[in-house]
Amino acid sequence: MGWMDEAMETLRPWIGRVRVVEDDIGLMAVKRAAGTFNFDPESFKVGSALPPHWFGIFFTETVRQDQLGPDGHPNKGVILPPIPMPRRMGAGRRVKVMGALRAGEPAVKKVEAANIVPKSGRSGDIFVLTLRNTFEQHGKTIAVDEADAIYRPAVPPGQKTTATVATPARSDHAWSDKTPLTNALNFRYSSLTWNAHRIHYDGDYTRSEEGYPALVSNGGLSMHLMIDAALRHAKGTLTGFTARLVHPLWVGDLIDVRGEDQRDGKLKIWAADKNGVLCGEMDLEFSA
């Protein structure tokens, strides 16, 4: 890990840095999000409270085109620390929810690089970046979202990625919600979140450069759909959740969200693909 220790000399000053991103939670953006997730767009007006997890849709990074790297992400050092590995994938999240954003009213996201950790394991050397996002509107904290991103080396040309291992999902669920992960849904979500990562729309790049067999469905979309399903089956107000993604989902596949019965304000859910492979897990908490 000598070279990783050297890299940390450059990366360590990024830890603790805070960047502020402003958003007016524009009504047209809200309506586009509503249409994407099968809400009536016209039911949202200025001042309407949004579903509690929609903070993840807004506050997109409006990076210039000439600041994008070959994978479609912003170049290293523009927004995120210059971690010297080319592949970045979302992993776990720890979220506390204190309120709901309101449409058409100014809000801010404070982005802090909370930690950067070099690791060596089964899949080789990696870096884990933890970002802490704090969302505020009218001076009140709406949510705090800590998210982990894993940085990995490039896949050798012609080889497949070996970063994930397929594990069967539990089949003892009390309920199940299935959603097709269509090209249109993946495109609309990436558009809403201004995500230009090429693994979500460029099949040739995805297969040849990153070693995946097909377009990768957006991980943020998977988590959003999991929470949507939970909210349909839970009682009370969402106050927080922890989540982790463990296996990719492919565009053209489906996400099968499965869950237990809610107990004492807590709900455990998980997601499987069409073959029953475990793709994500989430524990949610609700107040009465």
DRENDO-1510 file (C-alpha; in Angstrom, 1 decimal, always signed):
<recs>
REC; n; res; u; v; w
REC; 1; MET; +0.0; +0.0; +0.0 .
REC; 2; GLY; +3.0; +2.3; -0.3 .
REC; 3; TRP; +1.7; +4.1; -3.4 .
REC; 4; MET; -1.7; +4.5; -1.6 .
REC; 5; ASP; +0.0; +6.1; +1.4 .
REC; 6; GLU; +1.7; +8.5; -1.0 .
REC; 7; ALA; -1.6; +9.3; -2.7 .
REC; 8; MET; -3.1; +10.1; +0.7 .
REC; 9; GLU; -0.6; +12.9; +1.1 .
REC; 10; THR; -2.5; +14.7; -1.7 .
REC; 11; LEU; -5.9; +13.5; -0.6 .
REC; 12; ARG; -5.8; +14.2; +3.1 .
REC; 13; PRO; -6.2; +18.0; +2.8 .
REC; 14; TRP; -9.6; +17.3; +1.1 .
REC; 15; ILE; -11.0; +15.7; +4.2 .
REC; 16; GLY; -13.2; +18.2; +6.0 .
REC; 17; ARG; -13.7; +20.6; +3.1 .
REC; 18; VAL; -17.2; +21.8; +2.6 .
REC; 19; ARG; -18.8; +23.0; -0.6 .
REC; 20; VAL; -22.3; +24.7; -0.8 .
REC; 21; VAL; -24.7; +23.8; -3.6 .
REC; 22; GLU; -27.8; +26.0; -4.0 .
REC; 23; ASP; -31.1; +24.9; -5.6 .
REC; 24; ASP; -34.5; +26.6; -5.9 .
REC; 25; ILE; -36.3; +23.2; -6.0 .
REC; 26; GLY; -37.9; +24.5; -9.2 .
REC; 27; LEU; -41.5; +23.6; -9.8 .
REC; 28; MET; -40.9; +22.2; -13.3 .
REC; 29; ALA; -38.1; +20.0; -12.0 .
REC; 30; VAL; -40.4; +18.8; -9.3 .
REC; 31; LYS; -43.1; +18.0; -11.9 .
REC; 32; ARG; -40.6; +16.1; -14.0 .
REC; 33; ALA; -39.6; +14.0; -11.0 .
REC; 34; ALA; -43.2; +13.4; -10.2 .
REC; 35; GLY; -43.9; +12.1; -13.7 .
REC; 36; THR; -40.8; +9.9; -13.6 .
REC; 37; PHE; -42.1; +8.1; -10.4 .
REC; 38; ASN; -45.7; +7.9; -11.4 .
REC; 39; PHE; -47.1; +10.8; -9.3 .
REC; 40; ASP; -49.5; +13.3; -10.8 .
REC; 41; PRO; -47.3; +16.2; -11.8 .
REC; 42; GLU; -50.1; +18.7; -11.5 .
REC; 43; SER; -50.6; +17.8; -7.8 .
REC; 44; PHE; -47.4; +19.7; -6.9 .
REC; 45; LYS; -47.6; +23.5; -6.4 .
REC; 46; VAL; -45.1; +26.0; -5.0 .
REC; 47; GLY; -44.9; +25.2; -1.3 .
REC; 48; SER; -45.9; +21.6; -1.7 .
REC; 49; ALA; -44.1; +19.2; +0.6 .
REC; 50; LEU; -42.1; +16.6; -1.4 .
REC; 51; PRO; -41.7; +12.9; -0.5 .
REC; 52; PRO; -39.1; +12.6; +2.3 .
REC; 53; HIS; -36.4; +11.1; +0.1 .
REC; 54; TRP; -36.5; +13.4; -2.8 .
REC; 55; PHE; -33.6; +15.5; -1.6 .
REC; 56; GLY; -31.5; +13.1; -3.5 .
REC; 57; ILE; -32.9; +14.2; -6.8 .
REC; 58; PHE; -32.0; +17.9; -6.5 .
REC; 59; PHE; -28.8; +19.9; -6.0 .
REC; 60; THR; -27.2; +18.5; -9.1 .
REC; 61; GLU; -23.6; +19.5; -9.9 .
REC; 62; THR; -23.7; +21.7; -13.0 .
REC; 63; VAL; -20.1; +21.1; -14.2 .
REC; 64; ARG; -19.0; +22.5; -17.5 .
REC; 65; GLN; -18.7; +20.0; -20.4 .
REC; 66; ASP; -14.9; +20.6; -20.7 .
REC; 67; GLN; -14.5; +19.5; -17.1 .
REC; 68; LEU; -15.9; +16.0; -17.7 .
REC; 69; GLY; -13.6; +13.0; -17.8 .
REC; 70; PRO; -13.7; +10.1; -20.2 .
REC; 71; ASP; -16.2; +8.2; -18.1 .
REC; 72; GLY; -18.6; +11.1; -18.0 .
REC; 73; HIS; -17.9; +12.0; -14.4 .
REC; 74; PRO; -16.4; +15.4; -13.5 .
REC; 75; ASN; -12.6; +15.3; -13.8 .
REC; 76; LYS; -10.9; +14.5; -10.5 .
REC; 77; GLY; -10.3; +17.5; -8.4 .
REC; 78; VAL; -13.1; +19.6; -9.9 .
REC; 79; ILE; -15.7; +18.5; -7.3 .
REC; 80; LEU; -14.5; +15.4; -5.6 .
REC; 81; PRO; -11.0; +14.6; -4.4 .
REC; 82; PRO; -8.5; +13.4; -7.1 .
REC; 83; ILE; -8.5; +9.8; -6.1 .
REC; 84; PRO; -6.1; +8.1; -8.5 .
REC; 85; MET; -8.4; +5.2; -9.6 .
REC; 86; PRO; -10.7; +5.4; -12.7 .
REC; 87; ARG; -13.8; +3.5; -11.6 .
REC; 88; ARG; -16.3; +4.9; -9.1 .
REC; 89; MET; -19.4; +3.1; -7.8 .
REC; 90; GLY; -21.8; +4.0; -5.0 .
REC; 91; ALA; -22.0; +1.6; -2.0 .
REC; 92; GLY; -23.5; +2.3; +1.4 .
REC; 93; ARG; -25.6; +5.2; +2.8 .
REC; 94; ARG; -26.6; +6.3; +6.3 .
REC; 95; VAL; -29.4; +8.8; +6.3 .
REC; 96; LYS; -31.3; +10.8; +8.9 .
REC; 97; VAL; -34.5; +12.6; +7.8 .
REC; 98; MET; -35.8; +15.5; +9.8 .
REC; 99; GLY; -38.3; +17.1; +7.3 .
REC; 100; ALA; -39.3; +17.4; +3.7 .
REC; 101; LEU; -38.2; +19.8; +1.0 .
REC; 102; ARG; -40.9; +22.2; -0.3 .
REC; 103; ALA; -41.3; +22.9; -4.0 .
REC; 104; GLY; -40.3; +26.2; -5.4 .
REC; 105; GLU; -38.4; +27.4; -2.3 .
REC; 106; PRO; -34.6; +28.0; -2.0 .
REC; 107; ALA; -32.5; +25.4; -0.3 .
REC; 108; VAL; -28.9; +24.4; +0.0 .
REC; 109; LYS; -26.8; +21.3; +0.2 .
REC; 110; LYS; -23.5; +21.3; +2.2 .
REC; 111; VAL; -21.1; +18.7; +0.8 .
REC; 112; GLU; -18.3; +17.6; +3.0 .
REC; 113; ALA; -15.6; +15.0; +2.2 .
REC; 114; ALA; -15.9; +13.3; +5.6 .
REC; 115; ASN; -13.2; +10.6; +5.1 .
REC; 116; ILE; -11.0; +8.9; +2.5 .
REC; 117; VAL; -9.7; +5.4; +3.4 .
REC; 118; PRO; -7.3; +3.3; +1.3 .
REC; 119; LYS; -7.9; -0.5; +1.5 .
REC; 120; SER; -6.6; -3.7; +0.0 .
REC; 121; GLY; -8.8; -6.8; -0.3 .
REC; 122; ARG; -10.2; -9.6; -2.4 .
REC; 123; SER; -10.7; -7.4; -5.4 .
REC; 124; GLY; -7.4; -5.5; -5.0 .
REC; 125; ASP; -6.6; -2.0; -3.9 .
REC; 126; ILE; -9.5; +0.4; -3.5 .
REC; 127; PHE; -10.2; +3.8; -1.9 .
REC; 128; VAL; -13.4; +4.5; +0.0 .
REC; 129; LEU; -14.7; +8.1; -0.1 .
REC; 130; THR; -17.3; +9.1; +2.4 .
REC; 131; LEU; -19.3; +12.2; +1.6 .
REC; 132; ARG; -21.6; +13.9; +4.1 .
REC; 133; ASN; -24.4; +15.9; +2.5 .
REC; 134; THR; -26.5; +18.2; +4.7 .
REC; 135; PHE; -29.7; +19.6; +3.2 .
REC; 136; GLU; -31.2; +22.8; +4.6 .
REC; 137; GLN; -34.2; +24.9; +3.7 .
REC; 138; HIS; -35.2; +28.1; +5.5 .
REC; 139; GLY; -32.4; +27.6; +8.0 .
REC; 140; LYS; -33.6; +24.2; +9.1 .
REC; 141; THR; -31.9; +20.8; +8.4 .
REC; 142; ILE; -34.0; +18.6; +6.2 .
REC; 143; ALA; -31.7; +15.6; +6.0 .
REC; 144; VAL; -28.2; +14.4; +6.6 .
REC; 145; ASP; -27.0; +11.8; +4.1 .
REC; 146; GLU; -23.6; +10.0; +4.4 .
REC; 147; ALA; -22.7; +8.1; +1.3 .
REC; 148; ASP; -19.8; +5.9; +0.5 .
REC; 149; ALA; -18.2; +5.6; -2.9 .
REC; 150; ILE; -15.7; +2.9; -3.9 .
REC; 151; TYR; -12.9; +3.7; -6.3 .
REC; 152; ARG; -11.4; +0.7; -8.2 .
REC; 153; PRO; -8.6; +0.1; -10.8 .
REC; 154; ALA; -9.4; -0.1; -14.4 .
REC; 155; VAL; -10.5; -3.5; -15.9 .
REC; 156; PRO; -7.9; -4.9; -18.3 .
REC; 157; PRO; -9.0; -4.7; -21.9 .
REC; 158; GLY; -11.3; -7.6; -22.8 .
REC; 159; GLN; -11.8; -8.8; -19.3 .
REC; 160; LYS; -15.0; -8.7; -17.1 .
REC; 161; THR; -15.2; -7.0; -13.8 .
REC; 162; THR; -14.8; -9.2; -10.8 .
REC; 163; ALA; -15.8; -6.7; -8.1 .
REC; 164; THR; -19.1; -8.3; -7.1 .
REC; 165; VAL; -20.2; -11.8; -6.1 .
REC; 166; ALA; -23.8; -13.1; -6.8 .
REC; 167; THR; -25.6; -14.1; -3.6 .
REC; 168; PRO; -29.2; -15.4; -3.6 .
REC; 169; ALA; -31.7; -12.9; -2.1 .
REC; 170; ARG; -34.0; -14.0; +0.8 .
REC; 171; SER; -37.3; -15.4; -0.4 .
REC; 172; ASP; -39.2; -15.2; +3.0 .
REC; 173; HIS; -40.6; -11.8; +2.3 .
REC; 174; ALA; -44.1; -10.6; +3.4 .
REC; 175; TRP; -44.5; -8.5; +0.2 .
REC; 176; SER; -42.8; -7.7; -3.1 .
REC; 177; ASP; -42.9; -4.8; -5.6 .
REC; 178; LYS; -41.4; -5.2; -9.0 .
REC; 179; THR; -40.4; -2.3; -11.4 .
REC; 180; PRO; -39.0; -2.7; -14.9 .
REC; 181; LEU; -35.7; -0.9; -15.3 .
REC; 182; THR; -36.4; +0.4; -18.7 .
REC; 183; ASN; -34.0; +2.5; -20.8 .
REC; 184; ALA; -36.5; +5.3; -20.5 .
REC; 185; LEU; -36.7; +5.2; -16.7 .
REC; 186; ASN; -32.9; +5.0; -16.5 .
REC; 187; PHE; -32.5; +8.0; -18.9 .
REC; 188; ARG; -35.1; +10.1; -17.1 .
REC; 189; TYR; -33.5; +9.5; -13.7 .
REC; 190; SER; -30.0; +10.3; -15.0 .
REC; 191; SER; -31.4; +13.4; -16.6 .
REC; 192; LEU; -33.1; +14.5; -13.3 .
REC; 193; THR; -29.8; +14.1; -11.4 .
REC; 194; TRP; -27.6; +15.4; -14.3 .
REC; 195; ASN; -25.6; +12.1; -14.1 .
REC; 196; ALA; -23.5; +11.6; -17.3 .
REC; 197; HIS; -21.7; +8.5; -16.1 .
REC; 198; ARG; -21.3; +6.5; -19.4 .
REC; 199; ILE; -22.1; +3.1; -17.8 .
REC; 200; HIS; -25.7; +4.2; -17.8 .
REC; 201; TYR; -26.1; +4.9; -21.5 .
REC; 202; ASP; -23.1; +3.9; -23.5 .
REC; 203; GLY; -23.1; +0.2; -24.0 .
REC; 204; ASP; -19.8; -0.1; -26.0 .
REC; 205; TYR; -18.0; +1.9; -23.3 .
REC; 206; THR; -19.6; -0.1; -20.5 .
REC; 207; ARG; -18.5; -3.5; -21.9 .
REC; 208; SER; -15.1; -2.6; -23.3 .
REC; 209; GLU; -13.8; -0.1; -20.6 .
REC; 210; GLU; -15.5; -1.2; -17.4 .
REC; 211; GLY; -16.1; -4.9; -18.1 .
REC; 212; TYR; -19.8; -5.0; -17.4 .
REC; 213; PRO; -22.0; -7.2; -19.6 .
REC; 214; ALA; -24.7; -4.5; -20.1 .
REC; 215; LEU; -25.7; -1.0; -19.3 .
REC; 216; VAL; -25.7; -0.5; -15.5 .
REC; 217; SER; -28.9; +0.8; -14.0 .
REC; 218; ASN; -28.3; +3.8; -11.8 .
REC; 219; GLY; -27.7; +2.9; -8.2 .
REC; 220; GLY; -29.4; +6.0; -7.0 .
REC; 221; LEU; -32.5; +4.9; -8.9 .
REC; 222; SER; -32.4; +1.5; -7.2 .
REC; 223; MET; -32.3; +3.1; -3.8 .
REC; 224; HIS; -35.1; +5.6; -4.7 .
REC; 225; LEU; -37.3; +2.7; -5.9 .
REC; 226; MET; -36.6; +0.7; -2.8 .
REC; 227; ILE; -37.8; +3.6; -0.6 .
REC; 228; ASP; -40.8; +4.2; -2.8 .
REC; 229; ALA; -41.8; +0.5; -2.2 .
REC; 230; ALA; -41.2; +0.8; +1.5 .
REC; 231; LEU; -43.4; +3.9; +1.8 .
REC; 232; ARG; -46.2; +2.0; +0.1 .
REC; 233; HIS; -46.1; -0.7; +2.7 .
REC; 234; ALA; -45.1; +1.3; +5.9 .
REC; 235; LYS; -47.0; +3.4; +8.4 .
REC; 236; GLY; -45.7; +6.6; +9.9 .
REC; 237; THR; -43.2; +9.2; +8.8 .
REC; 238; LEU; -39.8; +8.2; +7.5 .
REC; 239; THR; -37.0; +9.4; +9.9 .
REC; 240; GLY; -34.0; +7.6; +8.5 .
REC; 241; PHE; -32.4; +4.6; +6.8 .
REC; 242; THR; -29.2; +2.7; +6.1 .
REC; 243; ALA; -28.6; +1.1; +2.8 .
REC; 244; ARG; -26.0; -0.7; +0.8 .
REC; 245; LEU; -25.8; -1.9; -2.8 .
REC; 246; VAL; -24.1; -5.3; -3.3 .
REC; 247; HIS; -24.6; -6.2; -6.9 .
REC; 248; PRO; -25.3; -4.3; -10.1 .
REC; 249; LEU; -28.7; -4.2; -11.8 .
REC; 250; TRP; -28.8; -4.0; -15.6 .
REC; 251; VAL; -30.9; -1.7; -17.8 .
REC; 252; GLY; -33.6; -3.8; -19.3 .
REC; 253; ASP; -33.8; -6.0; -16.1 .
REC; 254; LEU; -36.2; -5.4; -13.3 .
REC; 255; ILE; -35.8; -4.6; -9.6 .
REC; 256; ASP; -37.8; -6.8; -7.2 .
REC; 257; VAL; -38.1; -5.0; -3.8 .
REC; 258; ARG; -39.0; -7.4; -1.0 .
REC; 259; GLY; -39.8; -6.6; +2.6 .
REC; 260; GLU; -40.7; -7.9; +6.0 .
REC; 261; ASP; -43.7; -6.7; +7.9 .
REC; 262; GLN; -43.1; -3.4; +9.8 .
REC; 263; ARG; -42.3; -3.9; +13.5 .
REC; 264; ASP; -41.9; -1.2; +16.2 .
REC; 265; GLY; -41.4; +1.5; +13.5 .
REC; 266; LYS; -38.7; -0.4; +11.7 .
REC; 267; LEU; -38.8; -2.0; +8.3 .
REC; 268; LYS; -36.2; -4.3; +6.6 .
REC; 269; ILE; -36.3; -4.5; +2.8 .
REC; 270; TRP; -34.0; -5.9; +0.1 .
REC; 271; ALA; -33.8; -5.9; -3.6 .
REC; 272; ALA; -33.3; -8.8; -6.1 .
REC; 273; ASP; -32.9; -9.0; -9.8 .
REC; 274; LYS; -34.9; -11.1; -12.2 .
REC; 275; ASN; -32.7; -14.1; -11.3 .
REC; 276; GLY; -33.2; -13.7; -7.6 .
REC; 277; VAL; -29.7; -12.3; -7.0 .
REC; 278; LEU; -29.4; -10.0; -4.0 .
REC; 279; CYS; -28.7; -6.4; -5.2 .
REC; 280; GLY; -29.3; -4.2; -2.2 .
REC; 281; GLU; -30.4; -4.0; +1.4 .
REC; 282; MET; -32.1; -1.3; +3.4 .
REC; 283; ASP; -33.2; -0.8; +7.0 .
REC; 284; LEU; -35.7; +2.1; +7.5 .
REC; 285; GLU; -37.1; +3.8; +10.6 .
REC; 286; PHE; -40.5; +5.5; +10.9 .
REC; 287; SER; -42.1; +7.7; +13.6 .
REC; 288; ALA; -45.7; +7.3; +14.5 .
</recs>
